[in-house]
Amino acid sequence: MKIALLGYGKMGKEIESISKKRNHTIISKIDKDFIEGDLKLADIAINFSIPSSAVSNITMALNLNIPVVSGTTGWLKNFKKIEQISKKNNVGFLYSSNFSIGVNIFFKLNKYLTELMKEYENYSIELNETHHDQKVDSPSGTAISIANDIISNSRYEKWNLNSDKKKSLRINSTRKGNTIGIHDVCFKSDVDQIKISHESFSRSTYAMGAIFAAEWLIGKKGIYSMSDVIK
C-alpha cells in the first residue's frame, strides 16, 4: 500500500516504522509544521493528527477519494459530518478509539459483563483510565467507548468526568508520566467487587492494529469500526 500519514507525532512515526516492515510505502506525511509528498498518490490515509486538525485532514483525504483510517479521539462531535462526506464520495472510512486487538476484546468483555450485572442493582459501576501527561483529550476516546457500552446495557443514562451525579457513570481520568494506557471497569457492592482491566505496554499495539485496519479497508466503501476488522 501507498500510505499517507495524517499527523506525524509518536503514533505517526510508529506506524511508519511498522509499515516499512510490512513492505508498505509512506507516500506522504502531513503535520502541523510541514507537508511532505503528494497526498493524491496515496492508496489510503491513516490519521493520528491532533484533535483540532483531525476533521480538516480527514475531509481533505476523503474529498480526494482516499479511504481513511482514523485513530484520533476528541473530535467526535463532527463524526456525522465526516460520515456524510464519506458517503457522498463513496469512499471508505474507519474510525476506532483504540486499534489494539486486546482493547477490542476488552470492549466485548465489558459489554458481556455489564449485561450480566444489570439485574443486580446493589452493584455500582466506575470506570478508571490513565494515560501519559501529554495526551490532549480527557477522558480518552477509549474510555468514552467503554462508558457508552455500559450506558447502553445498564441503568446509567450518561457519564460524568471525575464527579458523582445521579444516574451518571463516573469516569476517573488521570494524566501522569509516560503511561501508555490503562483502562479498568469496577463493579462494586458493599461486600465485594468485580474488576476487568487492560494495560498497554507499547504504542506498537495501536500502530499494528491501525495498519491491519488499513489493509482490510482497501477496496471497501462505507463506514466501519475496528469490530468489523477483528470479526
N, C-alpha and C positions, 0 to 999 in steps of 0.2 A: 504493500500500500504506500501511496504518497500521502504523508500526514502533514497537516498544518497544526501547529501548536498555538492556541489562543491563550496567552498567558505563559510566561517563561520564568516562573518562580521555582520553588523547590520541587513542586509536583511536575511542572513542565520539563525540568531537567531530568527527573527520574523517569518520566515517560520516554524522553529522548533516548536515554541510555538503554532501556529495555527494548524499545522499538528497534534499535540497531541490531541487538542480539537476535531479534526475530526476523531480521532481513527486511525491515521496512525502511523507508526513506523519509527523513524530515525535510519537507519541501519548502516550508515557510514557518517563520516564528513571528508572532505579533505580541508585543508587550507595551506597557505604557510609555516606555522611553525609546522604542525602536520598532521598525518593521523590516523583516529580512525575508527575501524570497518572494515568490508570487503565489498568493492565496488561490488564484484562479486555476492553478495547475494541480491542486490537491484532490485526492480521491475522497478524503474525509478530514474533518477538523475535530480536534479534541480540545475542549475548553476547560481550563482551570485558571482563568483570569480572576481578578478581584471582583467582588460583587457589583461594584459601581460600573465596571466595564463589561460585565457578562452579557447583558441584553444587547448592547450595540455590536459586540463581537459575534454573538450567535446569529443575530439578524443579518449581519454582513455576509456570513458564510451561507446561510440558508437562501439569501437572495441571489447568490451565485450558483444555486442548486448543488451545494456541497453539503452532504449529511453531517450532522454534528452529534458528538457525544459530549455531554456536559456534566462535570462534577462540582462546579462552583455552587455553593449554597449562599443564601442571603439575598436572593433576587426573585423569589418565587411569587411575589405579588404580580409579577409580569408574565407568569407562566402561560396564561391564556393568550396573551399577545404572541408569544413565540409559537404556541400551538397553532394559531391561525396562520402565521407566516409559513410554517412547515406544511400545512395542508394546502395553502394557496399555491405553493411552489411544487407540491407533490414530491417532497424530499424528506428523508428520514431524520428523526430527532430522537435521541435517547438521553434521558436525564436520570441520574441517581444521586441521592445524597451521600451514598457510600458505595464504592465499587468492590470492596473486599468481599470475597466469597464467604468468609467466616461471618462477617456482619450480616450478610443477606440470609444466612442460615439462622443467625440470631433473630432477625426480623420474624422468621417463621416460628421459632420457638416462643417468642414474645406473644405473637397472635394466639398460638395454641394455649399457652398458659393463662393468658387473660381470659380466653373463652372458658377454660376450665374453672377459673376462680370467680366468675361473675355471680355465681349463686351464693357465694359466701361473703356477705356484706360486712362481716366483722374484720375483714382484711382491707386495709388501705394500701394504696399503691404510690410509690415515689420513684422518680427517675433521676439518676445522677450521671453527669458527664464531665469529663476533664480533658482539656487539650492544652497545647503549648501556648505560651503567653503572647505569641504573635498572631494567633487566629483572630480574625476580624469579627466574625459574627458570634453571637451568643443568645440563645443556646445554639448548638451545632445543628446543621441540617439533618444529621443522623438522629439526634435526639428528638427533633420535631417529627420525623417519620415514625419513630418508636412511639412517641406520645399520641400521634394521630391514630395509630393502630390500636392503642389501648383505649382511647376515647370511643372508637367505633365498636368496641366489644365490652364496654363496661358502663357503669353509672356516671362516669365523669363526662362533663359537657364541653370542657375546654382545658387548656393548660395555662399555667402561670409560672413566671420565672422567679425563683427564689422567694416565693411568698405563698401563704396558705389562704385560699379563698374557698367558699362553699362550692361544692361540685366541680372543683378545679383540680387537675392533676399538677402536683408540684414538680418542677424541673429545677434541680440544683446544678448550676453551671459554674465550673471553676477553670481559670486560666493560670497555668503555672509552668515554669521551666520549659523543658523540651518534650513534654508528654505528647506522644503521637496521637493517642485517642483511647479513652476508656469510657464505656457506657455500661451502666447496670440498672436493672429494674428490681425493686424490692416490694414484695407483697408481705405486709406486716400486720399481725394481730397483737393482742395483749400477751399472748403466750408463746408465739413463735414467729418465724419469718421464712419466706422462700425468696431466694435471690438468684437471678441469672445475670451473667456478666460477660463482656467481651473487651479484650485489650489488644490493641495493635502495637507491635514492636517495631515496625518499619513502614515507611511510606511506599515501599515497593509493592506491598499487597494491594494498595489502591491503584498504583500505576499499572500493574499487571492486569487487574480487573478492567480498567479503562481500555487497555489495548485489546483484551478479549472482546469487550463490548463493541469496539470499533470494527474488529474483524467480522463480528457477527452482523453488524448493521449494514455493511456494504451490500448494495443491491436491493435494500428494503425501503419501503415507503411507509410513512405513518409515525405515530408517537409510541415510544417504548420506554420500559424501565429495565433495571437490572434483573428483576424477577423473570422477565421474558427470556433473558440470556441464559440464566442458570437452569431453567426448567427444560 
